[in-house]
Every structure is written in C-alpha cells, then in structure tokens.
C-alpha cells in the first residue's frame, strides 16, 4: 500500500492574513484540503495522513471539511522533524511506500503522482522536479560573480516518494540535522533517488501572489471549458420472487419477497453501473458481466459498479453527480435511503469528486398502483451519472 504524508506543520504567514498559508482559502476550500484531496482521490493511494502544528488542531478540522483521512500527527519545530514524526506515526499502518508532499502545493496533478509512484518500481526514492530553464547567476554585493551552468540542474518539488522503511530509517539516522527536503535526507543516507518530471503548476504557495496564481489556475481547471462533462442514464428492472430480503442500492433490506436475477439482482446498482458505463461509451453491464457467465451467479453487484468506476478512473474521470430514482410500492425506501447513499458513495470513492457523499442522490417514487411496479411485480430503477473527463 502507498500512503501519502502531507506536511502542514509550518507556520508561514507570508501569503498574508493571520493564519498559516496551508489554511488559507483557495477556490472556496483550504489550500490543505486541495492538497490532501489530490492524494485521497488517487486510486493508488490507500490512505492520507497530515502532519500539523499542535496549535492548529481546530484549523485542521475545519480545513479538511469531512475528507476521510488518517488521524493527524503533531509535527516538530523544523520541517525535517515534522516529516520524521509523521513517518513514525505511520508505523502501525506499515505502508510499503510513502509519498511525502507539501501542503502548500495544492495543484499537484494526478499525472505527477502517477509518475512518482511508477518510478518507485525502479528506485527506493523518486521526486518530482522540473529542469531549470533560466540562466543562473551567482552574485555578491549586487554584482555577478559567476554564471552557473544550468545543465543537469533541477528544481525539486513534491511529492517525494520512498520505500517507507528506508526513508524512516534515513530520517531517524539524520534526526536533528537541517536538510531542505526529504530527498536530501535520502541521498545522505545512501538511497538512490530518481528524478521524475514535475509540473510548473505544482508550485509551492509562499506569497500572496502565489495564492492568487493558484486561484486563477484552479478556477481555469474547474471551468466547464477545461473539462469534457458527460451525463448518461441507466435503467433496469428485476422481478420479485420468493425470498426474505431484497438487495437494493448495495444494502440488504428485509422484505417478504426477493428480487430475482442471475446476480444478487440489485436493480439500483445495475442501473447506476449502466449510467456510469454510458458516460464513457463503454457499452452496458450485460457486455461486461454476461448473465450467461456462471461467474456472476449470485454475484455481489457492488463489483459491477466498482468495475465501471475503475473504467471511468482509467480515463482520468471524476464523478460529479449520481442520481437514482427507485420505482416501487414496497419496500419503503425512505428508512434506507441514507445507508444506500453512504454505501454507493463508498463504492464510488475512487472517482467521487471531493469525496463528497452529497454528490450521490437516492430518491424513490411509486406509480400510484399502475403498471408492473404498481402491481408489486418488481422494482424499476432509473439512474443518471455525470462525470468530468480531462478535456
Ligand atoms: Mg439487472
């Protein structure tokens, strides 16, 4: 498993205002929120932990605004101490790999995270970095004393990824020294560190100008023109038969009948799976999971939805909204609605925008006793899903 460690224990207030820059607002959320969310939303990252200053607990709670993260770890007086304490705090989770990231780099892209993780297949360390483009001068008293060759020079960014045990050992061995990044700690400890291509937008917010630039970039990124937004629908029906419960929306509901089908007959998840597949033109559920295939007999339909979500994730897609209408007379849906929302949001977590469960909606209606649903012969569900794909 790969865990992300977000370093947010600094007290820098140069970006203006009274509070440290990682807690300043950026496009309506804290800078820290955006940084943590970038990793939370990445399918290869299993968990995210933030290192905070002990005085910032209340700021932290407000800043992460419901993001599902590991409990925060208290940092130390220097960045290097904070990272070491953060790494030690992850010991009981024993991740195979850790990506260390500055909270003040909220515009880290999925591609940069991908490249960093991928490089860890070849080396115990890998960092995002960008080649130096400007000519570099050395100066003293306002005069140039030398021109520094820029070939082979890189500007280090984060994430900086490492084999967890190796970087923890390096930090423990070098505790108390003051090195400017984790790669320097790794290098000193003899670990090979690979350079992967970072991104100019993955800059560190330090000044008020940086914050304004990040705001412009984020707004541009979220503008509809920057995305390919697609909505698709799905529809499914299953009939009632003998049984004592129905599977609906990923949960079991006690009932005097069951829904009949080749799988567990979760008509709601089937409709939603089709809607998701529709957003990327990936056919329908029957093509992916043929009812003639014995593998899917009695299958948990959650895996169908998770598969569709993986296909959307593979396209770089994010689920903006999912909406279900369950059409039946019985069972009553209202008492179970919230559990269905939570279950579906959980299944879709890898693609759910902002990890925000309010982006999942479950509604119910009857047909006033008319038609097959009115005669209680079965349940119909219609679903709509909206995804955002990279433009
Ligand atoms: Mg079906």
Boltz pocket constraint, residues with backbone or C-beta under 6 A from the ligand:
constraints:
  - pocket:
      binder: B
      contacts: [[A, 236], [A, 237], [A, 238], [A, 261], [A, 265], [A, 266], [A, 267], [A, 270]]
      max_distance: 6.0
